[in-house]
Amino acid sequence: MSEETTRAAAPALDGHADYLIGMAARAPSVHNTQPWRFRVAGPVIELYADPRRKLRVDPAGRELLISCGAALYGLRLAVRSLGYLPVAELLPDPGRVRLLARVRAGAAAPLTGWERQLLEAVPHRHTHRGAFGPGPLPAGLTAALQHDAVAEGATLALISPGLAYQRLADVTAAAGRRLDLDPRARADVRRWTRAAANPAPDGIPAQAFPGRGGRQPGRLRQRDFDQGRGLGQLTGCGPPPPVTAILLTSGDSRADWLRAGQALHRLLLHAATRWVFASLHTQPLEAAGTRSLIRDRLALSGNPQMLMQLGPAGTTSATARRPPGDVAGP
């Protein structure tokens, strides 16, 4: 069967538009900016970047594209839930820089048990800035998450306790202190953080960040989302997270950023099936010099795209999302 015939025979997706977009929009994004838009046209769904939601400290759009890559994985998983293999084309038109991907339904294939577990984890998967529970990760999970990263064209490098972790902690702490004073970064935080009573369907709610910028033992320095406003409601201190990791890509292009986002969402969903969540540390990587420094100090074999610490937690609080109608259209 020719490619043209296969495309003509692809099932239409427009009848499932709200479901598909809603599933894709549950992806993680920096500051919960949700910087994506979707256009559904018969058998094809197009993913676009929304530059109006780009952070000031992200002029190249690296964090924006990682976020959109995560949404792309969510869209692919949603197509799988309809009983089809997704076919995704990255950056299909060089002349349209906002168009990041086209996705259509390919061959019919039954959903696997593992994919069902990922789908069930979508509603409660969230970025975890609070205290972790005690104990290690479930047996075999860390290796499985590394496999997830490889399957999406990335690598998940584990940072061993001791010298490697201390080097990473020192670099991230220095970068965090500097960026917390950057007027652009402070403006980004104020734009995207919400008071407890704020009903906004985007941004980071007060329930999801601590009221003070203190550091918990064994935790990498977290961004100061509160900025002395007394908004943050997270409290408490738990044991150190059992795993610290860095998501790497071999290159550092727009396509690599999209791959990093897909790998990130896949492994975070897999972790959430076992009630393991991640604190994500984007701030130190916003400066290209710090990204290079982390790569050199830790002798990494790729380009750092995301820092994370993973641990068990029993919370189910997910962050609000915009309805499908708000993100439809290029």
N, C-alpha and C positions, 0 to 999 in steps of 0.2 A: 504494500500500500504506500503511495507517495505521501510526502509530507503535506502537500496541498489537500489530499483526500483526508488524511488524518485530522488536519485542522478543521476541515469542513464537517467532519463527523463528531467533533468534540461537543460534549453536552453544554448547553447554555448555562451560564451561572447567574444571569440577571434575576432569575426567580428566587435566588437565595441571597440576594445582595445584602440585605440587612444582617443576616446571620453571619455571612462571611466577613463583612466589614467589622461587625461587632466582635467577632473572635480575634481578628487581626489587631484590633485596637486595644486588646487586653495586654499587649506586649509592654515590657518595661521601656521607659524612655528617660533621658536625663531630665531631672527636676519634674518628671511627669508632664513634660511639655507636649507630648503626643504630636510630634511635628510631621504628621503624615496626612495625605489625602488619597482617596481611592476613586477610580472611575470604572464603572462596570459597563461593558459593551458586549452583550451577547455572550459568547464563550470566553471572553477575556476580561480580566480585572487588571487595571493599571495602578501601580503604586507611585505616588508623587511625593516629593519633599515639599514641606510648607515652610519657606524661608522666614515667614513672619514669626515663627516660633523658635528660631535659632538663637542660641545664647550669644551674648556680646563677646564672651571669651572664646567663642568657637568660630572664628572668621572663616576657616576653611571648610566648615561643616562636617568635621570628622565625627563629633558626638551626635550630630543630627542624623548622619547616615548610619551610624551604629544603631541608633534608635529605630530608624526606618527598616534596617535589616532585621531587627527583632520582630517588627510588624510583618515583614515578609514571611518569616518562619511561621508566625501565627496564621497567616493567610494560607500557607501551604498545608498546615495541619488541618485547618478548617475544610479545605478541599478534600483532604483524605477522609474526613469524617463523613463526606457525602458518598464515599465508596469509589473514589477515583485517585489515580496517581497524579500529583500536581506537576506541571511542567512550567518552570520559571526561567525567564530570560532576563539577565541583569543588564542594565544600562543599554537598552535596545536601540536608542536613537541618540548618537553623539550630539546632534544638533538641538536636543531638548534636555537640558541638564537637570531639570526638575523631575523628569520621568526616570524613575529608578529601576522599575521592573515591570514585566508583563507576566501574568500567571494565567494558565488555562488548565482545564481538566484533561488528563491524558487517558490512559487505559483504565478500565474498571478493575478494581482490586479490593478484596474485603479488608476491612480494618483489622489490624492485629490487636491482641490483648494489650501489648505495651503502648500502642497508640491510644487506646481507650483510656489507659491510665494517665497519659499526658493530657488528654482532653479534660478529664475529671479534675486535674490539678490546675487548670487555667483560672478558675474563679478565685482560688486562694493563694496562688503564687504572688509574692510581693517582695519588695526590697525591705530587708530587715535591719533597722537601725537600733533596735532595742537589745535587751540582754538575751543571750542564747541559753538553752538548757544544758544540763550536764551530759557528759558522755561523748564518745566518739561518733563519727558518722557510721551508718550501717555498713556491715561488711560488704566489700565489693563495690560500693557506690562511687568512691573516688575514681577507680579505674574506669567505671562505666561513664562517668562524666568526661573523662579524658577521651574516651572513644567518641562521645557525642561531638566534642570539639573537632576531632579529626574528620568525622563524617561530614562536617560543614566547612572544611577547608581551613581550620584553625588548629591551635595547640593550646592545651591547658597545662601550664608549667606549675608544679607544686613548689612552694617555698619552704624549705626545711627550717625547723626551729634552730635557734642559735645565730651564727654569724650572718647567714643569708637573710634571715628575718630581720635582724637588727639593722643591717644595711638598708633594707627596704623601709623599715620604720623610720630611720633617721632621714632618709630622702623625702618621704611623704610628709613627715612632720614639718620639715623646713619649707617645703613647697606649700603646704597648707597654710602655715602662718603667713607666708608672703601673699598668697592669693586671697586670704580672708581680708586683707587690707586693700586689695585692688578695687578701685571704684567700679569697674565694669562687673567684676564678680559679685560685689555687694549689691549692685543694681539688679543683676540676674536673680539673686536669692530673694530679694524683696519683691520682685515681680512674680515669682513662682512659689512663694510660701503663703499658706492660708491660715487664718485664725480658726479656732475650733468651730465657730458658728457659721463660717463661710460655706455656702452650698456649691461653690464652683466645681465643675466636673473635671478640672485639670489642676495641675500644681500639687504641691506637697502639703497635706493637711497637718495641723498642729499635733494630731495624734501620732504622727509618723516620724517626729524628730524630737530630740531632747531639748529641754529648756536652757541648758548650759552647754558650752562647747568643750566640756571636760572629756578626758580620755579614759576609757575603761581599761583595766589591766589586760594585756594581750591583744588589744584592739588597735588597728591602724587608726591614725588620727582622722576623725570624721569632720566634714565641712561644718562650719558654724552657720546653721540654718536659722538659728534664733536671733542672732545679732543683738542680744541684750533686750529684746522686745518683750520677753516673758510669754511667748506664744507656745513654745514647745511643751508637750505634755508627757513625753517618754521619761520614765524614771527607772531607777534600779540598776543593779550591777550584777552580772552573771560571770560564769567561768569563761576563760579565753576560748575563742572559737577553735575547733580542732584542726581546721584546714585553712591555709592562706594560699591563694593561687593567682596567677596572672594569665589572662587570655592573650595569646600572641597570634599574629599573622605573618606569613613569610614576606609579604610586601606591605606597602603603606599607601595604596591607591584607593580611589573611591570604591572600586569593586572589593578590595580587601576589607574596607570598613563595613560594607554590606554583609560580607561573609562573617565578620566578627559578630555582628548583631544577630545573625541567624544562629550561629553557634551559641551565643550567650543565652538566647531565649530557649533553645533546645535543652541545654544543660540545666538551666534554672527550673524548667518545668519537670525535668527528670528528677532533680533533687527534691522538688516539692511533692512528688509522688511518695516520697519517704519522709515527709515532714522535716525536710532540711531546707533552710533558706540562706540567702546570701546578703551581706552588707556589701554594697558596691561603692567603690572609691574612684570616682571620675576626676576629682579635683586635681590630684598631682599630675595627671596625664594631659591636662589642658595646655600645659607649656611644653613645646616641642623639646626644649633643652632638658627638661626633667625626664621626659620619656627616654631620651637618649642616655641620660645619666643612669636611669634604672636599668636599661638594657646592658650598659657597660659594667656597672657595679655588680650585677648579678650574673654576668656572662650568659645572657639569654640568647636563644637561637632564633629569635624573631622580634617583631615590633610590638611592644606592649600596647594593648588596646583597652583593657579593663583590669582593674585590681579588685579582688573579692576575698571575703572571708566567709566561710560556710560553717554552719552549725545547726543543731536541732532546735526546734521551737514549736510550740503548740498553737500559735495564734492563727486566726483565719481572716484577719482584717485586710481587705484588699483596697487599693486606692481607687478613687472615683475615675470614671472614664466618660468622655463625650459620647453622646448617642450617635449611631451610624449616620444619621442625616446631617450632622455637623461636620463630618469629615468626608462627605461624598462630593465628588466633583474635583477636577484638577485645579 
